Amino acid sequence: MRWVEARSYVGPDRRKAVKFRWLERRKADLATHLPAIQVMLRQLHLRVLDVATAREAVEQFQLRLDVASHSVREAGEQEAAYHLSLIAAKLEQRRAEGELTSHDIQEVQEQSAAALCALR
């Protein structure tokens, strides 16, 4: 899977695998391969702070969380996948109730750190 991280879009590369793109708006190819699982979980751990400060960052965090949990499950890391599922459940619960509190952010950060430690 190729991954794009730009100011306007963060997520999987949605373009078709064509060598020559006629009238392509995006001139530079910003897509890269997914980082290693450890790197992905570290980035996820740091992005928790973005979720605490910016409401629109929750969508990007959720997308990163989905990709990271899928990659962790494919790698067979069950304990890390469990911690990521707890994060997803917490986000889903708090979205339904309203807003994330600072206590929730701290719990999410602890769970992401636990997922990272579970890989070692």
ABEGO torsion letter per residue (X at the ends): XBBBBBAABBEBBABBBBABBBGBABABBABBBBBBAAAAAAAAAAAAAAAAABAAAAAAAAAAAAAAAAAAAAAGBAAAAAAAAAAAAAAAAAAAAGBBBAAAAAAAAAAAAAAAAAAX
